Amino acid sequence: MITTLEYIQLKAFARQEGLLIGLLWIATFACFIGSMETPDLQLGFIAGITSTPFVVYYRLKHFRDKILNGNISYRRAVFFVMTSMAYASVLLAGATFAYFYFLDNGAFISTIQESMSTPEIQQSFKQMGFDGKMLDEQLKALQQTRPIDFAFDMLWNGLTSSFMLSLLLGVFGKRTVKETIN
């Protein structure tokens, strides 16, 4: 069991790491949005997504080795990763809301509509068994999505992925150092 001071320390460092991870996710989100106009930005989007587990593990390792002198339990590692990513999820949700509320002005939905109306995409949907009526219903539902809904979706996805990733990274990040008595 950790003490109150250790808990406060863990939350403080988790906030700092959450800020770093959140900035990475916001940059990844910006690359995703930008890739609709500039397809080369998809590399940034893919790099941001695939680097997240490695960045989070590196930050967990840094916390373990530099702050806790190389000793962290599985539960504390899981809690640290989960808390850091929860803070990052809140930042990403805020950035998503700000983008869709202030900057987007329907560009995201119109880009999706344009890409769905191309003959190649229509043909691929027909091959998968989707009809035009179903696609139109999906697009109408997407048009009615509010900025807060997009933000809540990002928050929920971030929290869900943080739970799963924290269980995995806790296994790799835990380390208990045995004390030697001289």
N, C-alpha and C positions, 0 to 999 in steps of 0.2 A: 504494500500500500504506500502511496506517495504522500508526502506531507503537503500541507496547505501552501507552503512556500514553493515547493517543487511543482505543484499544480499551477500556481500563478506564473512561474517561470516557463512552464511548458506552453501555456496559453499565449504568453507574450511572444515567444519564439515562433509559435504556430501562426500568429498574426503576421509576423514579418515574412515568414515563408509563404503564407497565403497571399500576401501582396505580390511577391515575386511570381508565384504560379499564376495568380490572377492576371498580371501583366502579360505573361506568356499566352494565356488563353485569350485575352483581349486582342493581342496581335494576331493570333491564329484566326479569331473571328473576323478581324479586319481583312486578313488575306482571303478568307472565304467570300466575304462580301465583294472585295475587289476583284476576285477571280471571275466574277460574272461579266466584268468589262475587260479585264486583262487576264487571260487564261494562264499566263506564266505564274501568277500569284498562287495557283493551286499547289505549287511546290512548297510555298511557305505554310499553307494550310496543312498539308500532309506532314511536313517537318514538325510543325507545332503539336499536332496530335500524337505523332509517334515518339516525340521527345519527352512528352509529359511524364511517363513512368520513370524515365531515366533521371530527369531533373528532380522529381520528387524523391527518388531514392538517394540521389546525391545530397539533397538538403537534409534528409533524415540521417544520413551517414555523418554529415557535418555536425548536426545537432548532437548526435551520439558521441562522436569523437572529441569535438572541441568543447562542448558544454557539459556533457555528462561523463567525461573522461573514459569514453569507450565502453560504457556499461548502460544498456537499456533493455528492459524486459519486452516481451512480445506485446503485452497489453499496452504499455506506454508507447511503443513504436506505432501500434495500430491507432491509438488515440491521437498521437502527434500527426500522423499522415491524414487521418480523417478530419481532424480539426483544421489543419492547414488547407486542405482541399475544400472544406466547407467555406472558409473565408474567401478562397479564390472563386468559388461558385457564386457567392454573394456579389463579388466585384464584377464577374462576368454577366450576371443577371442585370446588374445596374447599367453596365455598358450596353447590353442588348436593348434594354428598355429605352435608354437615351438615344440609341441609333434609330430604332423604329419609331419613336415618338417625335424626334426632332429632325432627323436627317433623311430618312428613307423616302417619305412621301409617295409610297406605292411602287417604288422602283424594283424592289425585291419580287413582289408578286407579278409585276408586268414582265420581268425578265423570265420568270418561270412560265408564264403564259406564252411568251414568244417561243421559248424552247419547246414547249409542249405542242405548239401548232406546226412545227416543222414536219415535213412528210416522213422523214426518217424515224422520228420519235413516234409519230402516229402509227407507223408500220410496226415498230417494235412492240408497242402496247397491244396492237391487234394480235401479234404473234403470241403474246403472253396471256391473251384471253380477256383483256380489258376492252370494254366498249366505250364509245365517245360520250355516252350519257353519264357513265360512272366517272370519267375524267372531269367532265363539266361540273358534276356535283362536288368533287374533291377540290377543284379550283374555286368554286363559290364558297366552300367552307374555309378555304385558306384566305380568301379575300376578307372574310368576316373576322379573322383573327386579329385581336387587339394587341398593341405593343406589350401590355402587361402579360398577355398569354405567352408571347414569345419569351419574355423574360422569365416567367415562371417555369416554362419548359426547360430553359437553360439551367435554371437553379435546380430543378428536379433531376435532370440528367447529370449535372455536376455532383450532386449529393449521392446519387446512386452509384456513379462510377467511383466516387471517393471511398464509399464503403467497400466495394469489391477490391479496389486497388490497395486499400489500406490493409486488408486481410493478407494479401499476397506480399506486399512490401514489408509487413511486420515480420514475416518469416525470414526474409533475407536481411532485414535490418537489425534484428535483435542480437544482442551479444551480452553475455554476462562474464565479467572478468573476475576470476577468483583472486581473492586477496591472500598474499603470502605473509605469514607471521615470521618475523625474524627473531 
